[in-house]
Amino acid sequence: MIVRAFFEAVNVESAKSPYDTVHLKVFYPAKMSGNDLEKDMGIVPVNPEQAPFPVVIFFNGVNCEAQKYQWLAVKLAERGLVVVLFNWIAESIPGIIGLTPGVDLAKWKRGVYGTAPTAAALPALLAKLEDLQAKGILAGTLDLQRIILGGHSAGGRVAIENADRRFFSQVTAAFAYGAHSAGGVNLGYEAGTILPLPDSLPLLLIGGTCDGVIANSSYRYGINPGDATTSVIRTFKEAIAGGRNDSYLVLLEGANHFSMADTSDFTTGRPFLDFPATQPQENFRLLIAEIIELFIDTHIRLQPEASQQLEQLLNATNPLIKSFERK
């Protein structure tokens, strides 16, 4: 499957200039045609064989460029999905400008959380998808009633806590790597608080046993310092009730916080907090991609064979998988 991408931009009305523009890179299954537009401008037509395409919107970690997740976008597009990555430079926390997944911090506060979406960019992204469905390369090929939210780190949290049809009726599932729903003590939560998730759609949580960023940030949530997995495990056990057999927790043995990212930028963000991974990162990424692909094929595309393959993958003896739970 050939994968191509194009760039777009969208304005976030709630943001102030000059920090109100989100830049998108949209990946899609393509088919070479040999026409002049393709040769002159590099615009390759969509491959309609698996259309209409479910859409994955992926939220980056703080100060993590979209390019870090291109590996996953390509893998998913090869499976017949359209994938949206984006870069948004804005005030991620008061007084700090950087790349943000678009967290509305006011909606994280005690007494407000759960009453409104926390994804500041998501309404604008959904509106842009409506435009892309109406005109351009992807016109008429998108399934805008099957949108999956995914993310890494803070972006993963944005994905799992906004997979809520009360706010976004088009969203059908969510997945996250290196994310949890613990409440920050600086926002008024008691130490060790795990905030509830919508718990109405299929959910996939993936974490690594060598996640140094989570371990070295745990004090912010009143969770045992140095613990890489407790907040992720507790999110699975306490933030959702489950009962539909479509919620998963997968812990990867030896994976760290940036196992999800193709490259590490040591000039920004907090990679210096991370622990070393115990296996080549490529091994983890291949496994992460396969788990996410089968999760989507099982619960969004409703492919019976995918469900069996996912079960076999997660239950097989694999030195990269420490544990797996489903409820």
VOTI-996282 format. One line per 5 residues: number of its first residue (from 1); their letters; for each residue x, y, z of C-alpha. Coordinates in steps of 0.2 Angstrom, whole numbers. Each point is the difference from the previous one (the first is absolute). Example, Ala and Ser with C-alpha at 12.3 -4.5 7.8 and 13.67 -1.06 7.14 Angstrom:
<nodes>
1) AS) 62:-22:39  6:17:-3 $
</nodes>
This chain:
<nodes>
1) MIVRA) 0:0:0  7:17:-5  -2:13:13  0:19:-4  -3:15:11 $
6) FFEAV) -5:19:-3  0:15:11  -14:11:7  -3:13:13  -14:5:11 $
11) NVESA) -4:14:12  -5:-3:18  -13:13:4  3:-1:19  18:4:-2 $
16) KSPYD) 8:17:-2  12:5:-14  13:-4:-4  -3:-17:9  -16:-4:-9 $
21) TVHLK) 5:-10:-15  2:-19:0  10:-8:-14  -5:-17:-6  8:-14:-9 $
26) VFYPA) -13:-12:-7  5:-18:-5  -10:-11:-12  0:-15:-11  5:5:-17 $
31) KMSGN) 1:-7:-18  12:6:-13  -9:6:-16  14:7:-11  -11:16:-3 $
36) DLEKD) 8:17:-3  -5:7:17  9:-15:9  16:3:-11  0:19:2 $
41) MGIVP) -6:3:18  2:-17:8  -19:-1:4  -4:-19:-1  -18:-6:0 $
46) VNPEQ) -8:-9:14  -2:-19:-1  -18:-3:2  0:-19:2  -3:1:19 $
51) APFPV) -10:16:0  -9:7:10  15:1:12  -1:2:18  11:14:7 $
56) VIFFN) 13:1:13  3:16:8  17:-1:10  4:12:14  19:3:3 $
61) GVNCE) 9:1:17  5:17:6  14:7:-10  0:-16:-11  -1:4:-19 $
66) AQKYQ) -12:-9:-11  14:-7:-10  4:-11:15  -16:-10:-3  1:-1:-19 $
71) WLAVK) 6:-18:1  -17:-5:8  -10:11:-12  8:-9:-14  -4:-17:7 $
76) LAERG) -18:4:3  -2:8:-17  7:-16:-8  -15:-9:9  -13:11:-8 $
81) LVVVL) -1:14:12  1:19:-2  11:7:14  2:18:6  15:6:9 $
86) FNWIA) 2:18:5  12:14:7  -7:14:10  11:12:8  -9:9:14 $
91) ESIPG) 0:3:19  0:-18:7  1:6:18  -2:18:6  15:10:-6 $
96) IIGLT) 8:-15:-10  -1:0:-19  3:-17:-8  -7:-14:-10  -16:-5:8 $
101) PGVDL) -13:-14:-3  -13:13:4  -4:-2:18  -13:12:7  7:1:17 $
106) AKWKR) -15:9:8  -10:-16:-4  12:-11:10  -4:10:16  -9:-8:15 $
111) GVYGT) -19:2:-2  1:3:-19  9:-16:-6  -13:-11:-9  -13:14:-3 $
116) APTAA) 9:6:-17  13:-7:-12  18:4:4  6:-1:-19  1:18:-5 $
121) ALPAL) 5:-5:-18  -12:-14:-3  -15:10:-6  10:9:-13  8:-16:-6 $
126) LAKLE) -17:-8:-2  -6:15:-10  15:-1:-11  -4:-19:-3  -17:6:-6 $
131) DLQAK) 8:11:-12  11:-14:-7  -15:-11:-2  -8:14:-11  15:4:-11 $
136) GILAG) 18:-5:-5  9:-16:-1  -10:-9:14  -17:6:-6  -14:-12:3 $
141) TLDLQ) 12:-14:7  0:4:19  -11:-9:13  -3:14:12  -11:-10:11 $
146) RIILG) 15:-11:4  14:11:8  13:-7:11  9:11:12  18:-5:4 $
151) GHSAG) 15:8:9  16:-1:10  4:7:17  -11:16:3  -7:-3:-17 $
156) GRVAI) -5:-18:5  -10:7:15  -9:13:-12  -4:-15:-11  -8:-11:14 $
161) ENADR) -9:13:10  -8:7:-16  -6:-16:-7  -17:5:6  -16:1:-11 $
166) RFFSQ) -8:13:11  12:12:-8  6:-8:-16  -13:-12:-8  12:-5:-14 $
171) VTAAF) 13:-8:12  -1:-19:1  16:-5:9  16:6:8  18:-6:4 $
176) AYGAH) 15:7:9  18:-4:4  8:7:16  -15:8:7  -11:0:15 $
181) SAGGV) -14:10:8  7:4:17  -5:17:7  13:13:3  2:6:18 $
186) NLGYE) 4:17:-7  -18:0:-7  -8:-3:17  -1:-19:-1  5:-11:15 $
191) AGTIL) 16:-10:-2  -3:-16:-9  -17:5:-8  -4:-9:-16  -13:9:-11 $
196) PLPDS) -13:-9:-9  0:-3:-18  -16:0:-11  0:-19:0  -13:-1:-15 $
201) LPLLL) 11:-5:-15  14:-13:-3  16:5:8  18:-5:-1  14:5:12 $
206) IGGTC) 18:-5:-3  14:4:12  18:-4:3  9:-7:15  15:12:-3 $
211) DGVIA) -11:16:-2  12:12:9  -11:15:-4  -15:-7:9  11:-6:14 $
216) NSSYR) 9:16:3  -16:10:-2  -11:-10:12  3:12:15  -11:12:-9 $
221) YGINP) -15:-12:3  5:-6:17  5:-17:-7  15:-9:6  15:8:-7 $
226) GDATT) 10:-11:-13  -15:-11:-4  -1:-2:-19  -17:-9:-1  -11:2:15 $
231) SVIRT) -9:15:-7  -3:-9:-16  -6:-15:8  -11:9:12  -8:10:-14 $
236) FKEAI) -5:-17:-8  -6:-7:16  -9:16:8  -4:12:-14  -11:-12:-10 $
241) AGGRN) -12:-14:5  1:-10:-16  -11:-14:-2  -1:0:-19  16:-9:-3 $
246) DSYLV) 6:14:-10  12:9:12  19:-6:0  15:3:10  17:-6:-7 $
251) LLEGA) 16:3:9  16:-2:-11  15:-7:9  15:12:-1  -9:14:-11 $
256) NHFSM) 3:18:6  -10:16:-3  7:4:-17  -2:-18:-7  -15:8:-9 $
261) ADTSD) 11:13:-8  11:-3:-15  13:12:5  5:9:16  2:19:1 $
266) FTTGR) 11:3:15  -1:19:-3  -18:1:6  -12:-9:11  5:-12:14 $
271) PFLDF) 9:-15:-8  13:2:13  -12:-7:12  -2:-16:-9  8:-17:4 $
276) PATQP) 9:-10:-13  -10:-12:-10  7:-18:2  -4:-5:-18  2:9:-17 $
281) QENFR) -14:13:-2  -4:-7:-17  -6:-16:8  -12:9:11  -7:11:-14 $
286) LLIAE) -3:-15:-11  -10:-8:15  -9:16:4  -6:2:-18  -6:-18:-1 $
291) IIELF) -10:1:16  -8:17:-5  -4:-7:-18  -8:-15:7  -10:10:13 $
296) IDTHI) -7:11:-13  -4:-15:-12  -8:-9:15  -11:14:7  -2:13:-14 $
301) RLQPE) 0:-11:-16  -8:-15:9  11:-12:-8  -2:-17:9  17:-7:-5 $
306) ASQQL) 9:16:7  -8:-4:17  8:-17:0  16:6:-6  1:14:14 $
311) EQLLN) -4:-13:13  14:-12:-6  12:15:-1  -3:6:17  -1:-18:8 $
316) ATNPL) 15:-7:-8  17:-1:9  9:15:-6  15:8:10  -6:17:-5 $
321) IKSFE) -17:-2:9  0:0:18  -19:-1:3  -16:2:-8  -18:3:7 $
326) RK) -17:2:-8  -17:4:7 $
</nodes>
